[in-house]
Amino acid sequence: MAEKDCRFITNRGMSDSPSSAAGEIVYETLVLPVMAHFPEFATHLFEYDIEPGSIADDFMGTVLEADLVIADMTDLSYSGYFQLGVRHNSGRPMVLIADEALMLSSEPANFRIVRYPYETPAPSGEEKRATSELIEAIKDALADERRSSGLSLLKRQSPKQTRAQLASRLYEAAEAIRLLRLNSTSDAVLELESIAKDLEEVPEDKIAPALQETAIKFLKILSRLADQLATVRGARMLISGVISVVLGGAGFSAITAFGISLAFWEGKEAFLKAIEFLSKRKK
């Protein structure tokens, strides 16, 4: 009897277009046959709910708590990047797949993407190759014992613990941007490290307001990199996750983090307006 939960996340064809069944086809012809090799998992196709309040509930409950996430990057929406970014930062098992025909501007080495053939009939041997690679990728993900503290910011903890966690995430954000090796990011990296250090030195009686002030400083630094980061598919997932964890750690709601993340991918102008609005509303 299955004891664990696997969620397949896809935006592919989830619309009124003629290819509306595309996501379900990938689910039924690739994901389910592969997951048959992992009988301890019950596998489900993640379905988006547009009811009020569902973003926070589905995001927190489904994307984070699932024991395994398989995500199709083909036609992935901005909200999809946000969800996968937070999943990545949680340190829990996640496997990425994509149509062989999908052109990615960047495939960072630390994100293994299993390519699958969608055309019918598939080239000889490609279906077997994709199945085999996906099985191995899942085994690797499940064997990875890294369990970061990404979820801990969502739990109750002392101001000192929250400060330490948030500072740690800022250092990780700086390192993530550095590893992307984009032009003109060195100053931003140094600034992120600087605000993390400043946060660590804030007196205990001033931690609460400092958390949100630090988060807004972080967003303003990102705004200067928005144009560059938006051109790199791998960067989207990293930065979406960092935004959510930093804002969550600073006391902002999941809905706020979601909105800021989407504003980032709408472009620099929208992102700056969102930061301005957030600055006026912060406690």
DRENPA-3360 file (N, C-alpha, C; in nm, 2 decimals, always signed):
BEGIN
1 = MAEKDCRF = +0.08/-0.12/+0.00/+0.00/+0.00/+0.00/+0.09/+0.12/+0.00 ~ +0.05/+0.22/-0.09/+0.13/+0.34/-0.10/+0.13/+0.42/+0.03 ~ +0.24/+0.47/+0.07/+0.25/+0.55/+0.19/+0.30/+0.69/+0.17 ~ +0.35/+0.71/+0.05/+0.41/+0.84/+0.02/+0.34/+0.91/-0.10 ~ +0.35/+1.04/-0.11/+0.28/+1.12/-0.21/+0.37/+1.18/-0.31 ~ +0.34/+1.15/-0.44/+0.42/+1.21/-0.55/+0.32/+1.30/-0.63 ~ +0.36/+1.43/-0.66/+0.28/+1.52/-0.73/+0.35/+1.55/-0.86 ~ +0.27/+1.54/-0.97/+0.32/+1.58/-1.10/+0.27/+1.72/-1.13;
9 = ITNRGMSD = +0.35/+1.82/-1.15/+0.31/+1.95/-1.18/+0.34/+1.99/-1.32 ~ +0.23/+2.04/-1.39/+0.25/+2.08/-1.53/+0.15/+2.19/-1.56 ~ +0.20/+2.28/-1.65/+0.11/+2.38/-1.71/+0.08/+2.34/-1.86 ~ +0.15/+2.24/-1.91/+0.14/+2.21/-2.05/+0.00/+2.18/-2.09 ~ -0.05/+2.26/-2.19/-0.18/+2.24/-2.24/-0.30/+2.26/-2.15 ~ -0.27/+2.32/-2.03/-0.38/+2.34/-1.93/-0.45/+2.47/-1.97 ~ -0.52/+2.46/-2.08/-0.60/+2.58/-2.13/-0.71/+2.53/-2.22 ~ -0.77/+2.62/-2.30/-0.87/+2.58/-2.39/-0.82/+2.55/-2.53;
17 = SPSSAAGE = -0.68/+2.54/-2.54/-0.62/+2.52/-2.67/-0.65/+2.38/-2.72 ~ -0.63/+2.35/-2.85/-0.65/+2.21/-2.90/-0.56/+2.11/-2.83 ~ -0.45/+2.16/-2.77/-0.36/+2.06/-2.70/-0.39/+2.05/-2.55 ~ -0.51/+2.07/-2.51/-0.55/+2.08/-2.37/-0.52/+1.95/-2.30 ~ -0.50/+1.84/-2.37/-0.48/+1.71/-2.30/-0.33/+1.68/-2.29 ~ -0.24/+1.77/-2.34/-0.10/+1.75/-2.34/-0.04/+1.71/-2.21 ~ -0.07/+1.78/-2.11/-0.02/+1.75/-1.98/-0.07/+1.61/-1.93 ~ -0.19/+1.58/-1.95/-0.24/+1.45/-1.91/-0.18/+1.33/-1.99;
25 = IVYETLVL = -0.15/+1.36/-2.12/-0.08/+1.26/-2.20/+0.06/+1.23/-2.14 ~ +0.13/+1.33/-2.11/+0.27/+1.31/-2.05/+0.25/+1.23/-1.92 ~ +0.15/+1.27/-1.84/+0.13/+1.21/-1.71/+0.10/+1.06/-1.73 ~ +0.01/+1.03/-1.82/-0.03/+0.89/-1.84/+0.07/+0.80/-1.91 ~ +0.14/+0.86/-2.01/+0.23/+0.78/-2.09/+0.38/+0.77/-2.03 ~ +0.41/+0.87/-1.95/+0.55/+0.87/-1.90/+0.56/+0.86/-1.75 ~ +0.49/+0.95/-1.68/+0.50/+0.96/-1.54/+0.44/+0.84/-1.46 ~ +0.32/+0.80/-1.50/+0.26/+0.69/-1.43/+0.34/+0.56/-1.45;
33 = PVMAHFPE = +0.38/+0.53/-1.58/+0.46/+0.40/-1.60/+0.59/+0.41/-1.52 ~ +0.65/+0.52/-1.51/+0.78/+0.53/-1.43/+0.75/+0.51/-1.29 ~ +0.65/+0.57/-1.23/+0.62/+0.57/-1.09/+0.57/+0.43/-1.05 ~ +0.54/+0.34/-1.15/+0.50/+0.20/-1.11/+0.63/+0.13/-1.06 ~ +0.75/+0.19/-1.08/+0.87/+0.13/-1.03/+0.89/+0.17/-0.88 ~ +0.80/+0.26/-0.84/+0.81/+0.31/-0.70/+0.68/+0.29/-0.63 ~ +0.65/+0.17/-0.60/+0.51/+0.13/-0.54/+0.48/+0.20/-0.41 ~ +0.58/+0.25/-0.34/+0.55/+0.31/-0.21/+0.49/+0.45/-0.23;
41 = FATHLFEY = +0.48/+0.50/-0.36/+0.42/+0.63/-0.39/+0.29/+0.62/-0.45 ~ +0.20/+0.71/-0.40/+0.07/+0.73/-0.47/+0.09/+0.86/-0.56 ~ +0.07/+0.85/-0.69/+0.10/+0.96/-0.78/-0.02/+1.04/-0.82 ~ -0.02/+1.17/-0.82/-0.13/+1.25/-0.85/-0.09/+1.37/-0.95 ~ -0.18/+1.40/-1.04/-0.16/+1.52/-1.13/-0.20/+1.64/-1.05 ~ -0.11/+1.74/-1.03/-0.15/+1.86/-0.96/-0.24/+1.94/-1.05 ~ -0.36/+1.98/-0.99/-0.45/+2.07/-1.06/-0.47/+2.20/-0.99 ~ -0.46/+2.31/-1.06/-0.47/+2.44/-1.01/-0.61/+2.47/-0.97;
49 = DIEPGSIA = -0.62/+2.54/-0.85/-0.75/+2.58/-0.80/-0.76/+2.73/-0.81 ~ -0.86/+2.79/-0.87/-0.86/+2.94/-0.89/-0.95/+3.00/-0.78 ~ -1.00/+2.93/-0.68/-1.08/+2.98/-0.58/-1.00/+3.08/-0.49 ~ -1.06/+3.18/-0.43/-0.99/+3.28/-0.35/-0.92/+3.21/-0.23 ~ -0.79/+3.25/-0.21/-0.71/+3.19/-0.10/-0.65/+3.06/-0.14 ~ -0.67/+3.01/-0.26/-0.62/+2.87/-0.29/-0.47/+2.88/-0.32 ~ -0.41/+2.99/-0.36/-0.27/+3.00/-0.39/-0.19/+2.96/-0.27 ~ -0.22/+3.02/-0.15/-0.15/+2.99/-0.03/-0.17/+2.84/+0.01;
57 = DDFMGTVL = -0.29/+2.80/+0.01/-0.33/+2.66/+0.06/-0.26/+2.56/-0.03 ~ -0.28/+2.57/-0.16/-0.22/+2.47/-0.25/-0.07/+2.47/-0.25 ~ -0.02/+2.59/-0.25/+0.13/+2.61/-0.26/+0.19/+2.55/-0.13 ~ +0.14/+2.58/-0.02/+0.20/+2.54/+0.11/+0.17/+2.39/+0.13 ~ +0.05/+2.35/+0.10/+0.01/+2.21/+0.13/+0.06/+2.11/+0.03 ~ +0.05/+2.14/-0.09/+0.08/+2.04/-0.20/+0.22/+2.04/-0.24 ~ +0.27/+2.16/-0.29/+0.40/+2.17/-0.34/+0.51/+2.14/-0.24 ~ +0.49/+2.19/-0.12/+0.60/+2.17/-0.02/+0.59/+2.04/+0.05;
65 = EADLVIAD = +0.47/+1.99/+0.08/+0.45/+1.87/+0.16/+0.47/+1.74/+0.09 ~ +0.45/+1.74/-0.04/+0.46/+1.62/-0.12/+0.60/+1.55/-0.10 ~ +0.60/+1.42/-0.09/+0.73/+1.35/-0.07/+0.82/+1.36/-0.19 ~ +0.76/+1.37/-0.31/+0.83/+1.38/-0.43/+0.75/+1.47/-0.53 ~ +0.82/+1.56/-0.60/+0.76/+1.64/-0.70/+0.83/+1.61/-0.84 ~ +0.75/+1.58/-0.94/+0.80/+1.57/-1.08/+0.74/+1.69/-1.15 ~ +0.82/+1.78/-1.21/+0.77/+1.90/-1.27/+0.81/+1.91/-1.42 ~ +0.71/+1.94/-1.51/+0.74/+1.95/-1.65/+0.76/+2.10/-1.68;
73 = MTDLSYSG = +0.88/+2.14/-1.72/+0.91/+2.27/-1.75/+0.86/+2.32/-1.88 ~ +0.80/+2.24/-1.96/+0.74/+2.27/-2.09/+0.62/+2.36/-2.07 ~ +0.62/+2.49/-2.12/+0.51/+2.58/-2.11/+0.49/+2.62/-1.96 ~ +0.59/+2.61/-1.88/+0.57/+2.64/-1.74/+0.54/+2.79/-1.72 ~ +0.44/+2.82/-1.63/+0.40/+2.96/-1.61/+0.48/+3.02/-1.50 ~ +0.47/+3.15/-1.49/+0.54/+3.23/-1.38/+0.51/+3.17/-1.25 ~ +0.38/+3.14/-1.22/+0.35/+3.08/-1.09/+0.41/+2.94/-1.07 ~ +0.43/+2.87/-1.18/+0.50/+2.74/-1.18/+0.64/+2.76/-1.13;
81 = YFQLGVRH = +0.71/+2.86/-1.19/+0.85/+2.89/-1.15/+0.86/+2.92/-1.00 ~ +0.76/+3.00/-0.96/+0.76/+3.04/-0.81/+0.75/+2.91/-0.73 ~ +0.65/+2.82/-0.76/+0.63/+2.70/-0.69/+0.76/+2.61/-0.68 ~ +0.82/+2.59/-0.80/+0.93/+2.51/-0.81/+1.05/+2.57/-0.74 ~ +1.06/+2.70/-0.74/+1.17/+2.77/-0.67/+1.16/+2.74/-0.52 ~ +1.04/+2.75/-0.47/+1.03/+2.73/-0.32/+1.05/+2.58/-0.29 ~ +1.00/+2.49/-0.38/+1.03/+2.35/-0.36/+1.18/+2.32/-0.36 ~ +1.25/+2.38/-0.45/+1.40/+2.36/-0.46/+1.46/+2.41/-0.33;
89 = NSGRPMVL = +1.42/+2.52/-0.27/+1.48/+2.57/-0.15/+1.44/+2.49/-0.03 ~ +1.34/+2.41/-0.04/+1.30/+2.33/+0.08/+1.40/+2.21/+0.09 ~ +1.47/+2.18/-0.02/+1.56/+2.07/-0.01/+1.50/+1.93/-0.03 ~ +1.36/+1.93/-0.05/+1.29/+1.80/-0.07/+1.31/+1.75/-0.21 ~ +1.29/+1.62/-0.24/+1.31/+1.56/-0.37/+1.23/+1.62/-0.48 ~ +1.29/+1.66/-0.59/+1.22/+1.72/-0.70/+1.30/+1.68/-0.83 ~ +1.22/+1.64/-0.93/+1.28/+1.60/-1.06/+1.21/+1.68/-1.17 ~ +1.30/+1.73/-1.26/+1.25/+1.82/-1.37/+1.25/+1.74/-1.50;
97 = IADEALML = +1.14/+1.76/-1.58/+1.14/+1.70/-1.72/+1.10/+1.81/-1.82 ~ +1.12/+1.78/-1.94/+1.09/+1.88/-2.05/+1.08/+1.81/-2.18 ~ +1.00/+1.86/-2.27/+0.99/+1.81/-2.41/+1.12/+1.83/-2.48 ~ +1.17/+1.73/-2.56/+1.29/+1.75/-2.63/+1.29/+1.87/-2.72 ~ +1.18/+1.91/-2.76/+1.17/+2.03/-2.85/+1.18/+2.16/-2.78 ~ +1.17/+2.16/-2.65/+1.17/+2.29/-2.58/+1.31/+2.35/-2.58 ~ +1.32/+2.47/-2.62/+1.45/+2.54/-2.62/+1.47/+2.61/-2.49 ~ +1.57/+2.58/-2.41/+1.60/+2.65/-2.29/+1.73/+2.73/-2.31;
105 = SSEPANFR = +1.72/+2.86/-2.26/+1.84/+2.95/-2.28/+1.95/+2.91/-2.19 ~ +1.92/+2.83/-2.08/+2.02/+2.79/-1.99/+1.98/+2.67/-1.92 ~ +2.07/+2.57/-1.90/+2.04/+2.46/-1.82/+2.15/+2.44/-1.72 ~ +2.14/+2.51/-1.60/+2.24/+2.50/-1.50/+2.28/+2.36/-1.46 ~ +2.40/+2.34/-1.44/+2.45/+2.20/-1.41/+2.39/+2.14/-1.29 ~ +2.35/+2.22/-1.19/+2.29/+2.17/-1.07/+2.14/+2.13/-1.08 ~ +2.08/+2.15/-1.20/+1.95/+2.11/-1.23/+1.95/+2.01/-1.34 ~ +1.93/+1.88/-1.31/+1.92/+1.78/-1.41/+1.78/+1.78/-1.47;
113 = IVRYPYET = +1.77/+1.79/-1.60/+1.64/+1.79/-1.67/+1.63/+1.67/-1.76 ~ +1.54/+1.59/-1.74/+1.52/+1.47/-1.82/+1.43/+1.51/-1.94 ~ +1.48/+1.49/-2.06/+1.41/+1.52/-2.18/+1.32/+1.40/-2.23 ~ +1.20/+1.43/-2.27/+1.12/+1.32/-2.32/+1.06/+1.35/-2.46 ~ +1.04/+1.25/-2.54/+0.98/+1.28/-2.68/+0.83/+1.29/-2.67 ~ +0.78/+1.40/-2.73/+0.63/+1.41/-2.73/+0.57/+1.38/-2.86 ~ +0.65/+1.39/-2.97/+0.60/+1.37/-3.10/+0.56/+1.22/-3.12 ~ +0.46/+1.19/-3.21/+0.42/+1.06/-3.23/+0.43/+1.02/-3.38;
121 = PAPSGEEK = +0.50/+0.91/-3.41/+0.57/+0.82/-3.32/+0.70/+0.88/-3.28 ~ +0.75/+0.84/-3.16/+0.87/+0.89/-3.11/+0.99/+0.82/-3.18 ~ +1.10/+0.89/-3.20/+1.22/+0.83/-3.26/+1.25/+0.70/-3.19 ~ +1.31/+0.60/-3.27/+1.34/+0.47/-3.21/+1.42/+0.48/-3.09 ~ +1.38/+0.42/-2.98/+1.45/+0.41/-2.86/+1.44/+0.53/-2.76 ~ +1.38/+0.64/-2.81/+1.37/+0.76/-2.73/+1.28/+0.74/-2.61 ~ +1.16/+0.67/-2.63/+1.07/+0.65/-2.52/+1.14/+0.57/-2.40 ~ +1.21/+0.46/-2.45/+1.28/+0.38/-2.35/+1.39/+0.46/-2.28;
129 = RATSELIE = +1.46/+0.54/-2.35/+1.57/+0.62/-2.30/+1.51/+0.72/-2.19 ~ +1.40/+0.79/-2.23/+1.34/+0.88/-2.14/+1.29/+0.82/-2.01 ~ +1.23/+0.70/-2.02/+1.18/+0.62/-1.91/+1.29/+0.59/-1.82 ~ +1.40/+0.53/-1.87/+1.51/+0.49/-1.80/+1.58/+0.61/-1.72 ~ +1.60/+0.72/-1.79/+1.66/+0.84/-1.73/+1.57/+0.89/-1.62 ~ +1.44/+0.89/-1.64/+1.35/+0.94/-1.53/+1.36/+0.86/-1.41 ~ +1.36/+0.73/-1.43/+1.37/+0.63/-1.31/+1.50/+0.66/-1.24 ~ +1.61/+0.68/-1.31/+1.74/+0.70/-1.24/+1.74/+0.84/-1.17;
137 = AIKDALAD = +1.67/+0.94/-1.24/+1.67/+1.07/-1.18/+1.59/+1.07/-1.05 ~ +1.48/+1.00/-1.04/+1.40/+0.99/-0.92/+1.48/+0.91/-0.81 ~ +1.55/+0.81/-0.85/+1.63/+0.74/-0.75/+1.73/+0.83/-0.69 ~ +1.80/+0.91/-0.78/+1.90/+1.00/-0.73/+1.84/+1.11/-0.63 ~ +1.72/+1.16/-0.67/+1.65/+1.26/-0.59/+1.62/+1.20/-0.45 ~ +1.57/+1.08/-0.45/+1.53/+1.02/-0.32/+1.65/+0.98/-0.24 ~ +1.76/+0.95/-0.30/+1.88/+0.92/-0.23/+1.95/+1.04/-0.17 ~ +1.92/+1.15/-0.23/+1.98/+1.28/-0.18/+1.93/+1.31/-0.04;
145 = ERRSSGLS = +2.02/+1.31/+0.06/+1.98/+1.33/+0.19/+1.98/+1.47/+0.24 ~ +2.01/+1.56/+0.14/+2.01/+1.70/+0.18/+1.87/+1.74/+0.22 ~ +1.86/+1.80/+0.34/+1.73/+1.85/+0.39/+1.76/+1.99/+0.44 ~ +1.75/+2.09/+0.36/+1.79/+2.22/+0.40/+1.68/+2.28/+0.50 ~ +1.71/+2.39/+0.55/+1.62/+2.45/+0.65/+1.52/+2.54/+0.58 ~ +1.49/+2.52/+0.46/+1.40/+2.61/+0.39/+1.26/+2.61/+0.45 ~ +1.22/+2.50/+0.50/+1.08/+2.50/+0.56/+1.08/+2.56/+0.70 ~ +1.19/+2.57/+0.76/+1.19/+2.61/+0.90/+1.14/+2.76/+0.91;
153 = LLKRQSPK = +1.16/+2.84/+0.81/+1.11/+2.98/+0.81/+0.96/+2.98/+0.82 ~ +0.90/+2.88/+0.79/+0.75/+2.88/+0.79/+0.70/+2.83/+0.93 ~ +0.79/+2.79/+1.01/+0.75/+2.75/+1.15/+0.77/+2.86/+1.25 ~ +0.71/+2.84/+1.36/+0.73/+2.94/+1.47/+0.87/+2.92/+1.53 ~ +0.94/+3.03/+1.55/+1.07/+3.03/+1.61/+1.10/+3.16/+1.67 ~ +1.21/+3.17/+1.75/+1.24/+3.29/+1.82/+1.29/+3.40/+1.72 ~ +1.29/+3.53/+1.76/+1.34/+3.63/+1.67/+1.49/+3.61/+1.63 ~ +1.57/+3.56/+1.73/+1.71/+3.53/+1.70/+1.72/+3.42/+1.60;
161 = QTRAQLAS = +1.64/+3.32/+1.61/+1.65/+3.21/+1.51/+1.61/+3.26/+1.37 ~ +1.50/+3.34/+1.37/+1.45/+3.39/+1.24/+1.56/+3.48/+1.18 ~ +1.62/+3.56/+1.26/+1.73/+3.65/+1.21/+1.84/+3.56/+1.15 ~ +1.88/+3.46/+1.22/+1.99/+3.37/+1.17/+1.95/+3.30/+1.04 ~ +1.83/+3.25/+1.04/+1.78/+3.18/+0.92/+1.77/+3.28/+0.80 ~ +1.72/+3.40/+0.82/+1.71/+3.50/+0.71/+1.85/+3.54/+0.66 ~ +1.94/+3.56/+0.75/+2.08/+3.60/+0.71/+2.14/+3.49/+0.63 ~ +2.12/+3.36/+0.67/+2.17/+3.25/+0.60/+2.12/+3.25/+0.46;
169 = RLYEAAEA = +1.99/+3.27/+0.44/+1.93/+3.27/+0.31/+1.98/+3.38/+0.22 ~ +2.01/+3.50/+0.28/+2.07/+3.61/+0.20/+2.21/+3.57/+0.15 ~ +2.28/+3.50/+0.24/+2.42/+3.46/+0.19/+2.40/+3.35/+0.08 ~ +2.30/+3.27/+0.09/+2.28/+3.17/-0.02/+2.23/+3.23/-0.15 ~ +2.15/+3.34/-0.13/+2.11/+3.42/-0.25/+2.23/+3.48/-0.32 ~ +2.32/+3.53/-0.24/+2.44/+3.59/-0.30/+2.52/+3.49/-0.38 ~ +2.53/+3.37/-0.32/+2.61/+3.26/-0.38/+2.54/+3.21/-0.51 ~ +2.41/+3.20/-0.50/+2.33/+3.16/-0.62/+2.35/+3.25/-0.74;
177 = IRLLRLNS = +2.35/+3.38/-0.71/+2.36/+3.48/-0.82/+2.51/+3.48/-0.87 ~ +2.60/+3.46/-0.78/+2.74/+3.45/-0.82/+2.76/+3.33/-0.91 ~ +2.70/+3.22/-0.88/+2.72/+3.10/-0.96/+2.66/+3.11/-1.10 ~ +2.56/+3.20/-1.11/+2.50/+3.22/-1.25/+2.60/+3.28/-1.34 ~ +2.70/+3.35/-1.29/+2.81/+3.40/-1.37/+2.75/+3.50/-1.48 ~ +2.66/+3.58/-1.44/+2.61/+3.69/-1.53/+2.70/+3.81/-1.52 ~ +2.70/+3.89/-1.62/+2.78/+4.01/-1.62/+2.72/+4.11/-1.52 ~ +2.81/+4.19/-1.46/+2.78/+4.30/-1.37/+2.70/+4.26/-1.25;
185 = TSDAVLEL = +2.72/+4.15/-1.19/+2.65/+4.10/-1.07/+2.74/+4.11/-0.95 ~ +2.86/+4.14/-0.96/+2.95/+4.13/-0.85/+2.92/+4.23/-0.74 ~ +2.87/+4.35/-0.78/+2.84/+4.45/-0.68/+2.71/+4.41/-0.60 ~ +2.62/+4.35/-0.67/+2.49/+4.30/-0.61/+2.52/+4.19/-0.51 ~ +2.61/+4.10/-0.54/+2.65/+3.99/-0.45/+2.71/+4.05/-0.33 ~ +2.80/+4.15/-0.34/+2.87/+4.21/-0.22/+2.76/+4.28/-0.14 ~ +2.66/+4.34/-0.20/+2.56/+4.41/-0.12/+2.47/+4.31/-0.05 ~ +2.44/+4.20/-0.11/+2.36/+4.10/-0.04/+2.43/+4.04/+0.08;
193 = ESIAKDLE = +2.56/+4.02/+0.07/+2.64/+3.97/+0.18/+2.65/+4.08/+0.29 ~ +2.65/+4.20/+0.25/+2.66/+4.31/+0.34/+2.54/+4.33/+0.43 ~ +2.42/+4.32/+0.36/+2.30/+4.33/+0.44/+2.27/+4.21/+0.53 ~ +2.32/+4.10/+0.48/+2.31/+3.98/+0.57/+2.40/+4.00/+0.70 ~ +2.52/+4.05/+0.68/+2.60/+4.08/+0.79/+2.54/+4.18/+0.89 ~ +2.49/+4.29/+0.83/+2.42/+4.39/+0.91/+2.31/+4.33/+0.99 ~ +2.23/+4.24/+0.93/+2.12/+4.18/+1.00/+2.17/+4.10/+1.12 ~ +2.27/+4.03/+1.10/+2.33/+3.95/+1.21/+2.37/+4.03/+1.33;
201 = EVPEDKIA = +2.40/+4.16/+1.31/+2.44/+4.24/+1.42/+2.33/+4.33/+1.48 ~ +2.21/+4.32/+1.43/+2.10/+4.40/+1.48/+2.07/+4.35/+1.63 ~ +2.05/+4.45/+1.72/+2.02/+4.42/+1.86/+1.88/+4.34/+1.86 ~ +1.87/+4.26/+1.96/+1.75/+4.17/+1.97/+1.62/+4.25/+1.98 ~ +1.62/+4.37/+2.05/+1.50/+4.45/+2.06/+1.46/+4.52/+1.93 ~ +1.54/+4.51/+1.83/+1.51/+4.57/+1.70/+1.50/+4.47/+1.58 ~ +1.50/+4.35/+1.62/+1.50/+4.24/+1.51/+1.37/+4.25/+1.43 ~ +1.26/+4.26/+1.49/+1.13/+4.25/+1.42/+1.12/+4.35/+1.30;
209 = PALQETAI = +1.14/+4.48/+1.32/+1.14/+4.58/+1.21/+1.25/+4.56/+1.11 ~ +1.37/+4.51/+1.16/+1.48/+4.50/+1.08/+1.46/+4.39/+0.97 ~ +1.38/+4.29/+1.01/+1.36/+4.17/+0.92/+1.29/+4.22/+0.79 ~ +1.18/+4.30/+0.80/+1.11/+4.35/+0.68/+1.19/+4.45/+0.61 ~ +1.27/+4.54/+0.68/+1.35/+4.64/+0.61/+1.46/+4.57/+0.53 ~ +1.52/+4.46/+0.59/+1.62/+4.38/+0.51/+1.56/+4.32/+0.39 ~ +1.44/+4.26/+0.40/+1.38/+4.20/+0.29/+1.35/+4.30/+0.17 ~ +1.31/+4.42/+0.21/+1.29/+4.52/+0.10/+1.42/+4.56/+0.04;
217 = KFLKILSR = +1.53/+4.57/+0.12/+1.66/+4.60/+0.06/+1.70/+4.49/-0.03 ~ +1.68/+4.37/+0.00/+1.71/+4.25/-0.08/+1.63/+4.27/-0.22 ~ +1.50/+4.30/-0.21/+1.43/+4.32/-0.34/+1.48/+4.43/-0.42 ~ +1.52/+4.54/-0.36/+1.57/+4.65/-0.44/+1.70/+4.61/-0.51 ~ +1.78/+4.53/-0.45/+1.91/+4.48/-0.51/+1.87/+4.39/-0.63 ~ +1.77/+4.31/-0.61/+1.73/+4.22/-0.72/+1.67/+4.30/-0.84 ~ +1.61/+4.41/-0.81/+1.55/+4.49/-0.91/+1.65/+4.54/-1.01 ~ +1.77/+4.56/-0.97/+1.88/+4.61/-1.06/+1.92/+4.50/-1.15;
225 = LADQLATV = +1.89/+4.37/-1.11/+1.94/+4.26/-1.19/+1.82/+4.20/-1.27 ~ +1.70/+4.26/-1.26/+1.58/+4.20/-1.31/+1.59/+4.17/-1.46 ~ +1.64/+4.26/-1.54/+1.65/+4.24/-1.68/+1.74/+4.12/-1.72 ~ +1.86/+4.11/-1.65/+1.95/+4.00/-1.68/+1.89/+3.87/-1.63 ~ +1.84/+3.86/-1.51/+1.79/+3.74/-1.45/+1.67/+3.68/-1.53 ~ +1.59/+3.77/-1.58/+1.47/+3.73/-1.66/+1.50/+3.65/-1.78 ~ +1.62/+3.67/-1.83/+1.66/+3.60/-1.96/+1.72/+3.46/-1.94 ~ +1.73/+3.42/-1.81/+1.79/+3.29/-1.78/+1.69/+3.20/-1.71;
233 = RGARMLIS = +1.65/+3.09/-1.78/+1.54/+3.01/-1.73/+1.58/+2.95/-1.59 ~ +1.70/+2.90/-1.58/+1.74/+2.85/-1.45/+1.74/+2.95/-1.34 ~ +1.77/+3.07/-1.37/+1.77/+3.18/-1.27/+1.63/+3.20/-1.22 ~ +1.53/+3.19/-1.30/+1.40/+3.21/-1.26/+1.36/+3.12/-1.14 ~ +1.40/+3.00/-1.15/+1.36/+2.90/-1.04/+1.43/+2.94/-0.91 ~ +1.56/+2.96/-0.93/+1.64/+3.00/-0.81/+1.59/+3.12/-0.74 ~ +1.57/+3.23/-0.82/+1.53/+3.36/-0.76/+1.39/+3.35/-0.70 ~ +1.30/+3.28/-0.77/+1.16/+3.27/-0.72/+1.16/+3.21/-0.58;
241 = GVISVVLG = +1.24/+3.10/-0.56/+1.25/+3.04/-0.43/+1.31/+3.13/-0.33 ~ +1.42/+3.20/-0.37/+1.48/+3.29/-0.27/+1.39/+3.40/-0.23 ~ +1.31/+3.45/-0.32/+1.22/+3.56/-0.29/+1.12/+3.51/-0.18 ~ +1.06/+3.39/-0.21/+0.96/+3.34/-0.12/+1.02/+3.31/+0.02 ~ +1.14/+3.26/+0.03/+1.19/+3.23/+0.16/+1.23/+3.35/+0.24 ~ +1.29/+3.45/+0.16/+1.33/+3.58/+0.23/+1.21/+3.65/+0.28 ~ +1.11/+3.66/+0.20/+0.99/+3.74/+0.24/+0.91/+3.66/+0.35 ~ +0.91/+3.53/+0.34/+0.84/+3.45/+0.44/+0.92/+3.46/+0.58;
249 = GAGFSAIT = +1.05/+3.46/+0.57/+1.13/+3.48/+0.69/+1.12/+3.62/+0.75 ~ +1.08/+3.71/+0.67/+1.07/+3.85/+0.72/+0.93/+3.88/+0.77 ~ +0.84/+3.78/+0.76/+0.71/+3.80/+0.82/+0.60/+3.83/+0.72 ~ +0.63/+3.83/+0.59/+0.53/+3.86/+0.49/+0.45/+3.73/+0.46 ~ +0.33/+3.75/+0.41/+0.24/+3.63/+0.39/+0.29/+3.56/+0.26 ~ +0.24/+3.44/+0.24/+0.26/+3.36/+0.12/+0.20/+3.43/+0.00 ~ +0.09/+3.49/+0.01/+0.03/+3.56/-0.10/+0.11/+3.68/-0.14 ~ +0.17/+3.75/-0.04/+0.26/+3.86/-0.08/+0.38/+3.81/-0.15;
257 = AFGISLAF = +0.44/+3.71/-0.10/+0.56/+3.65/-0.17/+0.52/+3.61/-0.31 ~ +0.41/+3.55/-0.33/+0.36/+3.50/-0.46/+0.35/+3.62/-0.55 ~ +0.29/+3.73/-0.51/+0.27/+3.85/-0.59/+0.40/+3.91/-0.63 ~ +0.49/+3.92/-0.53/+0.62/+3.99/-0.56/+0.70/+3.90/-0.67 ~ +0.69/+3.77/-0.65/+0.76/+3.68/-0.75/+0.70/+3.70/-0.89 ~ +0.57/+3.70/-0.90/+0.51/+3.72/-1.03/+0.55/+3.86/-1.09 ~ +0.55/+3.96/-1.00/+0.59/+4.10/-1.05/+0.73/+4.10/-1.10 ~ +0.82/+4.02/-1.04/+0.96/+4.01/-1.09/+0.96/+3.96/-1.23;
265 = WEGKEAFL = +0.88/+3.86/-1.27/+0.88/+3.80/-1.40/+0.80/+3.88/-1.50 ~ +0.72/+3.98/-1.45/+0.65/+4.07/-1.54/+0.74/+4.18/-1.60 ~ +0.86/+4.20/-1.53/+0.95/+4.29/-1.58/+0.99/+4.39/-1.47 ~ +1.10/+4.46/-1.50/+1.16/+4.55/-1.40/+1.06/+4.66/-1.35 ~ +0.98/+4.72/-1.44/+0.89/+4.82/-1.40/+0.79/+4.77/-1.30 ~ +0.73/+4.66/-1.34/+0.63/+4.60/-1.25/+0.69/+4.56/-1.11 ~ +0.81/+4.51/-1.12/+0.88/+4.47/-0.99/+0.90/+4.59/-0.90 ~ +0.95/+4.70/-0.96/+0.97/+4.82/-0.88/+0.84/+4.88/-0.82;
273 = KAIEFLSK = +0.73/+4.87/-0.90/+0.61/+4.92/-0.84/+0.56/+4.83/-0.73 ~ +0.59/+4.70/-0.74/+0.55/+4.61/-0.63/+0.63/+4.63/-0.51 ~ +0.76/+4.66/-0.53/+0.85/+4.69/-0.41/+0.80/+4.82/-0.34 ~ +0.77/+4.92/-0.42/+0.72/+5.05/-0.37/+0.59/+5.03/-0.29 ~ +0.50/+4.95/-0.34/+0.37/+4.92/-0.27/+0.40/+4.84/-0.14 ~ +0.49/+4.75/-0.15/+0.53/+4.67/-0.03/+0.59/+4.75/+0.08 ~ +0.67/+4.85/+0.04/+0.74/+4.94/+0.13/+0.64/+5.02/+0.21 ~ +0.54/+5.06/+0.14/+0.44/+5.15/+0.21/+0.35/+5.07/+0.30;
281 = RKK = +0.33/+4.94/+0.27/+0.24/+4.85/+0.36/+0.31/+4.78/+0.47 ~ +0.45/+4.78/+0.47/+0.52/+4.70/+0.57/+0.49/+4.75/+0.71 ~ +0.50/+4.66/+0.80/+0.47/+4.70/+0.94/+0.58/+4.79/+0.99;
% end
